[in-house]
Amino acid sequence: MLDGFRLRNPGRSLVGIVFYELCWHLCLGFLKIFFGMRVRDGHNEPPAQAGAHLVILNHQSHFDPILAGMAVRRRHLYFIARSGLFSNRLFGWLIRSLNSIPLNQKAADTAAMRAAIDQLKSGRSVLIFPEGSRTPDGAMHGFKRGFWLLLSRSTVPVLPVAVEGAYDAWPRRASRPTLFRKVRVKVAPPIPAQTLLDMGEDAALRHLQAVIENMRQDLADEMRAEGVRITTQPRVDAHTD
């Protein structure tokens, strides 16, 4: 049983694993109570013994890393986070303890990319937001090519995840979230790295954008059917950069 527990974060200390688990349960309760969070198709997540995978998610709000962690239950995620989030000593310690990897968005931060690749090659699972930053308008924007670098260097399966409602709960322009706005998360089956590599970079990025956008629209339709007001729009067609 203990060996299965350690599979959630290979090589991490038991104390670190327990701390992540504690934070996971606290966040789960918070999101369910105040945002009615639901995870759809969580069974699509591969088993812990399947090894590392690269989790990708559309980026609507500050909640998104937590929502991804709620959806990916069998493995502890490593997060690529902008370096400015580490400026506060206490918050920086917290997110480092929860597996965050700082990324300098103002420069080509090859060190952060190498760190993420090292985590994947060590059998861990890494979350990346291919859009690069939170959406300014609720629509999903074009994927950046840093994701392709991680995929081509690590060759691990990709697990697409979609979030909806988080933009209305906490848009980029707001300093704090609005309580009791509903959020939903949906998980797609993992895609083997070789399947994407065989497509080539541009086709693979378009395919992944379509997979996540279709899931996001499914969630939006479900929420509207429940009477939830959603202000997000369909994906913005944009070239990757």
Contacts in CASP RR format, 6 or more apart in sequence:
PFRMAT RR
TARGET T0000
AUTHOR 0000-0000-0000
METHOD contacts of the structure
MODEL  1
MLDGFRLRNPGRSLVGIVFYELCWHLCLGFLKIFFGMRVRDGHNEPPAQA
GAHLVILNHQSHFDPILAGMAVRRRHLYFIARSGLFSNRLFGWLIRSLNS
IPLNQKAADTAAMRAAIDQLKSGRSVLIFPEGSRTPDGAMHGFKRGFWLL
LSRSTVPVLPVAVEGAYDAWPRRASRPTLFRKVRVKVAPPIPAQTLLDMG
EDAALRHLQAVIENMRQDLADEMRAEGVRITTQPRVDAHTD
4 48 0 8 1.000
5 17 0 8 1.000
6 12 0 8 1.000
6 14 0 8 1.000
6 17 0 8 1.000
7 48 0 8 1.000
7 49 0 8 1.000
7 75 0 8 1.000
8 17 0 8 1.000
8 20 0 8 1.000
8 21 0 8 1.000
8 48 0 8 1.000
8 74 0 8 1.000
8 75 0 8 1.000
8 76 0 8 1.000
9 16 0 8 1.000
9 17 0 8 1.000
9 20 0 8 1.000
9 75 0 8 1.000
9 76 0 8 1.000
9 99 0 8 1.000
9 124 0 8 1.000
10 51 0 8 1.000
10 122 0 8 1.000
10 123 0 8 1.000
10 124 0 8 1.000
11 122 0 8 1.000
12 76 0 8 1.000
16 97 0 8 1.000
17 76 0 8 1.000
19 97 0 8 1.000
19 98 0 8 1.000
20 76 0 8 1.000
20 97 0 8 1.000
20 98 0 8 1.000
20 99 0 8 1.000
23 98 0 8 1.000
24 69 0 8 1.000
24 70 0 8 1.000
27 66 0 8 1.000
27 70 0 8 1.000
28 37 0 8 1.000
28 70 0 8 1.000
31 37 0 8 1.000
31 63 0 8 1.000
31 66 0 8 1.000
31 67 0 8 1.000
31 70 0 8 1.000
31 183 0 8 1.000
34 179 0 8 1.000
34 180 0 8 1.000
35 63 0 8 1.000
35 169 0 8 1.000
35 177 0 8 1.000
35 179 0 8 1.000
35 180 0 8 1.000
35 181 0 8 1.000
35 182 0 8 1.000
35 183 0 8 1.000
36 182 0 8 1.000
36 183 0 8 1.000
37 67 0 8 1.000
37 70 0 8 1.000
37 182 0 8 1.000
37 183 0 8 1.000
37 184 0 8 1.000
37 185 0 8 1.000
38 184 0 8 1.000
38 185 0 8 1.000
39 70 0 8 1.000
39 71 0 8 1.000
39 184 0 8 1.000
39 185 0 8 1.000
39 186 0 8 1.000
39 187 0 8 1.000
40 184 0 8 1.000
40 185 0 8 1.000
40 186 0 8 1.000
40 187 0 8 1.000
40 218 0 8 1.000
40 219 0 8 1.000
40 222 0 8 1.000
41 186 0 8 1.000
41 187 0 8 1.000
41 188 0 8 1.000
42 71 0 8 1.000
42 73 0 8 1.000
42 187 0 8 1.000
43 187 0 8 1.000
44 159 0 8 1.000
44 187 0 8 1.000
44 188 0 8 1.000
44 189 0 8 1.000
44 190 0 8 1.000
45 71 0 8 1.000
45 72 0 8 1.000
45 73 0 8 1.000
45 74 0 8 1.000
45 75 0 8 1.000
45 159 0 8 1.000
45 187 0 8 1.000
45 190 0 8 1.000
46 53 0 8 1.000
46 74 0 8 1.000
46 157 0 8 1.000
46 159 0 8 1.000
46 190 0 8 1.000
47 74 0 8 1.000
48 74 0 8 1.000
48 75 0 8 1.000
50 157 0 8 1.000
51 75 0 8 1.000
51 123 0 8 1.000
51 125 0 8 1.000
51 156 0 8 1.000
52 119 0 8 1.000
52 120 0 8 1.000
52 121 0 8 1.000
52 122 0 8 1.000
52 123 0 8 1.000
52 124 0 8 1.000
52 125 0 8 1.000
52 126 0 8 1.000
52 154 0 8 1.000
52 156 0 8 1.000
53 75 0 8 1.000
53 125 0 8 1.000
53 156 0 8 1.000
53 157 0 8 1.000
53 158 0 8 1.000
53 159 0 8 1.000
53 190 0 8 1.000
54 120 0 8 1.000
54 125 0 8 1.000
54 126 0 8 1.000
54 128 0 8 1.000
54 147 0 8 1.000
54 150 0 8 1.000
54 151 0 8 1.000
54 154 0 8 1.000
54 156 0 8 1.000
54 157 0 8 1.000
54 158 0 8 1.000
54 159 0 8 1.000
55 68 0 8 1.000
55 72 0 8 1.000
55 77 0 8 1.000
55 125 0 8 1.000
55 126 0 8 1.000
55 127 0 8 1.000
55 128 0 8 1.000
55 158 0 8 1.000
55 159 0 8 1.000
55 161 0 8 1.000
56 127 0 8 1.000
56 128 0 8 1.000
56 129 0 8 1.000
56 130 0 8 1.000
56 147 0 8 1.000
56 158 0 8 1.000
56 159 0 8 1.000
56 160 0 8 1.000
56 161 0 8 1.000
56 208 0 8 1.000
56 212 0 8 1.000
57 64 0 8 1.000
57 67 0 8 1.000
57 68 0 8 1.000
57 127 0 8 1.000
57 129 0 8 1.000
57 160 0 8 1.000
57 161 0 8 1.000
57 162 0 8 1.000
57 163 0 8 1.000
57 212 0 8 1.000
58 64 0 8 1.000
58 129 0 8 1.000
58 131 0 8 1.000
58 135 0 8 1.000
58 140 0 8 1.000
58 162 0 8 1.000
58 163 0 8 1.000
58 212 0 8 1.000
58 213 0 8 1.000
58 216 0 8 1.000
59 129 0 8 1.000
59 131 0 8 1.000
59 132 0 8 1.000
59 133 0 8 1.000
59 134 0 8 1.000
59 135 0 8 1.000
60 134 0 8 1.000
60 135 0 8 1.000
60 138 0 8 1.000
60 163 0 8 1.000
60 164 0 8 1.000
60 165 0 8 1.000
60 166 0 8 1.000
60 167 0 8 1.000
60 232 0 8 1.000
61 134 0 8 1.000
61 166 0 8 1.000
61 167 0 8 1.000
61 169 0 8 1.000
61 170 0 8 1.000
61 171 0 8 1.000
61 172 0 8 1.000
61 177 0 8 1.000
62 134 0 8 1.000
62 170 0 8 1.000
62 177 0 8 1.000
63 163 0 8 1.000
63 166 0 8 1.000
63 169 0 8 1.000
63 170 0 8 1.000
63 177 0 8 1.000
63 183 0 8 1.000
64 129 0 8 1.000
64 134 0 8 1.000
64 163 0 8 1.000
64 166 0 8 1.000
65 77 0 8 1.000
65 79 0 8 1.000
65 81 0 8 1.000
65 127 0 8 1.000
67 163 0 8 1.000
67 166 0 8 1.000
67 183 0 8 1.000
67 185 0 8 1.000
68 77 0 8 1.000
68 127 0 8 1.000
68 161 0 8 1.000
68 163 0 8 1.000
68 185 0 8 1.000
69 77 0 8 1.000
69 127 0 8 1.000
70 185 0 8 1.000
71 161 0 8 1.000
71 185 0 8 1.000
71 186 0 8 1.000
71 187 0 8 1.000
72 125 0 8 1.000
72 127 0 8 1.000
72 159 0 8 1.000
72 161 0 8 1.000
72 187 0 8 1.000
75 124 0 8 1.000
75 125 0 8 1.000
76 99 0 8 1.000
76 124 0 8 1.000
76 125 0 8 1.000
77 99 0 8 1.000
77 125 0 8 1.000
77 126 0 8 1.000
77 127 0 8 1.000
78 99 0 8 1.000
78 100 0 8 1.000
78 101 0 8 1.000
78 116 0 8 1.000
78 119 0 8 1.000
78 124 0 8 1.000
78 125 0 8 1.000
78 126 0 8 1.000
78 127 0 8 1.000
79 95 0 8 1.000
79 98 0 8 1.000
79 99 0 8 1.000
79 100 0 8 1.000
79 101 0 8 1.000
79 126 0 8 1.000
79 127 0 8 1.000
80 100 0 8 1.000
80 101 0 8 1.000
80 103 0 8 1.000
80 112 0 8 1.000
80 116 0 8 1.000
80 126 0 8 1.000
80 127 0 8 1.000
80 128 0 8 1.000
80 129 0 8 1.000
81 95 0 8 1.000
81 100 0 8 1.000
81 101 0 8 1.000
81 102 0 8 1.000
81 103 0 8 1.000
82 102 0 8 1.000
82 103 0 8 1.000
82 104 0 8 1.000
82 105 0 8 1.000
83 102 0 8 1.000
83 103 0 8 1.000
83 104 0 8 1.000
83 105 0 8 1.000
83 109 0 8 1.000
84 102 0 8 1.000
85 91 0 8 1.000
85 92 0 8 1.000
85 95 0 8 1.000
85 100 0 8 1.000
85 102 0 8 1.000
86 92 0 8 1.000
86 95 0 8 1.000
86 96 0 8 1.000
86 100 0 8 1.000
86 102 0 8 1.000
92 100 0 8 1.000
99 124 0 8 1.000
101 112 0 8 1.000
101 115 0 8 1.000
101 116 0 8 1.000
101 119 0 8 1.000
101 126 0 8 1.000
102 112 0 8 1.000
103 109 0 8 1.000
103 112 0 8 1.000
104 112 0 8 1.000
105 132 0 8 1.000
105 133 0 8 1.000
113 146 0 8 1.000
113 149 0 8 1.000
113 150 0 8 1.000
113 153 0 8 1.000
116 126 0 8 1.000
116 128 0 8 1.000
116 150 0 8 1.000
117 150 0 8 1.000
117 153 0 8 1.000
117 154 0 8 1.000
119 126 0 8 1.000
120 126 0 8 1.000
120 150 0 8 1.000
120 154 0 8 1.000
120 156 0 8 1.000
121 154 0 8 1.000
125 159 0 8 1.000
126 150 0 8 1.000
128 146 0 8 1.000
128 147 0 8 1.000
128 150 0 8 1.000
130 142 0 8 1.000
130 143 0 8 1.000
130 144 0 8 1.000
130 146 0 8 1.000
130 147 0 8 1.000
130 205 0 8 1.000
130 208 0 8 1.000
130 209 0 8 1.000
131 140 0 8 1.000
131 141 0 8 1.000
131 142 0 8 1.000
131 143 0 8 1.000
131 144 0 8 1.000
132 144 0 8 1.000
134 172 0 8 1.000
135 141 0 8 1.000
135 167 0 8 1.000
135 172 0 8 1.000
136 172 0 8 1.000
136 173 0 8 1.000
137 233 0 8 1.000
137 236 0 8 1.000
138 167 0 8 1.000
138 171 0 8 1.000
138 231 0 8 1.000
138 232 0 8 1.000
138 233 0 8 1.000
139 232 0 8 1.000
139 233 0 8 1.000
139 234 0 8 1.000
139 235 0 8 1.000
139 236 0 8 1.000
140 209 0 8 1.000
140 212 0 8 1.000
140 213 0 8 1.000
140 216 0 8 1.000
140 235 0 8 1.000
140 236 0 8 1.000
141 235 0 8 1.000
141 236 0 8 1.000
141 238 0 8 1.000
142 205 0 8 1.000
142 209 0 8 1.000
142 235 0 8 1.000
142 236 0 8 1.000
142 238 0 8 1.000
142 239 0 8 1.000
142 240 0 8 1.000
142 241 0 8 1.000
143 205 0 8 1.000
143 208 0 8 1.000
143 209 0 8 1.000
143 240 0 8 1.000
144 240 0 8 1.000
144 241 0 8 1.000
145 201 0 8 1.000
145 205 0 8 1.000
145 240 0 8 1.000
145 241 0 8 1.000
147 205 0 8 1.000
148 201 0 8 1.000
148 204 0 8 1.000
148 205 0 8 1.000
151 158 0 8 1.000
151 193 0 8 1.000
151 196 0 8 1.000
151 197 0 8 1.000
151 204 0 8 1.000
152 197 0 8 1.000
154 193 0 8 1.000
155 193 0 8 1.000
155 194 0 8 1.000
155 197 0 8 1.000
156 193 0 8 1.000
157 190 0 8 1.000
157 191 0 8 1.000
157 192 0 8 1.000
157 193 0 8 1.000
158 190 0 8 1.000
158 191 0 8 1.000
158 193 0 8 1.000
158 196 0 8 1.000
158 208 0 8 1.000
159 187 0 8 1.000
159 188 0 8 1.000
159 190 0 8 1.000
159 191 0 8 1.000
160 187 0 8 1.000
160 188 0 8 1.000
160 191 0 8 1.000
160 208 0 8 1.000
160 211 0 8 1.000
160 212 0 8 1.000
160 215 0 8 1.000
161 185 0 8 1.000
161 186 0 8 1.000
161 187 0 8 1.000
161 188 0 8 1.000
161 212 0 8 1.000
161 215 0 8 1.000
162 185 0 8 1.000
162 186 0 8 1.000
162 188 0 8 1.000
162 212 0 8 1.000
162 213 0 8 1.000
162 215 0 8 1.000
162 216 0 8 1.000
162 218 0 8 1.000
162 219 0 8 1.000
163 183 0 8 1.000
163 184 0 8 1.000
163 185 0 8 1.000
163 186 0 8 1.000
163 216 0 8 1.000
163 219 0 8 1.000
164 183 0 8 1.000
164 184 0 8 1.000
164 186 0 8 1.000
164 216 0 8 1.000
164 219 0 8 1.000
164 220 0 8 1.000
164 223 0 8 1.000
164 230 0 8 1.000
164 232 0 8 1.000
165 181 0 8 1.000
165 182 0 8 1.000
165 183 0 8 1.000
165 184 0 8 1.000
165 219 0 8 1.000
165 220 0 8 1.000
165 223 0 8 1.000
165 228 0 8 1.000
165 230 0 8 1.000
165 232 0 8 1.000
166 183 0 8 1.000
167 231 0 8 1.000
167 232 0 8 1.000
168 178 0 8 1.000
168 181 0 8 1.000
168 229 0 8 1.000
168 230 0 8 1.000
168 231 0 8 1.000
168 232 0 8 1.000
169 177 0 8 1.000
169 178 0 8 1.000
169 181 0 8 1.000
169 182 0 8 1.000
169 183 0 8 1.000
170 176 0 8 1.000
170 177 0 8 1.000
170 178 0 8 1.000
182 223 0 8 1.000
182 226 0 8 1.000
182 228 0 8 1.000
184 219 0 8 1.000
184 222 0 8 1.000
184 223 0 8 1.000
185 219 0 8 1.000
186 215 0 8 1.000
186 216 0 8 1.000
186 218 0 8 1.000
186 219 0 8 1.000
188 211 0 8 1.000
188 212 0 8 1.000
188 215 0 8 1.000
191 208 0 8 1.000
191 211 0 8 1.000
196 204 0 8 1.000
196 207 0 8 1.000
196 208 0 8 1.000
197 204 0 8 1.000
199 207 0 8 1.000
202 240 0 8 1.000
205 240 0 8 1.000
209 235 0 8 1.000
213 234 0 8 1.000
213 235 0 8 1.000
216 232 0 8 1.000
217 234 0 8 1.000
220 230 0 8 1.000
220 232 0 8 1.000
223 230 0 8 1.000
224 230 0 8 1.000
END
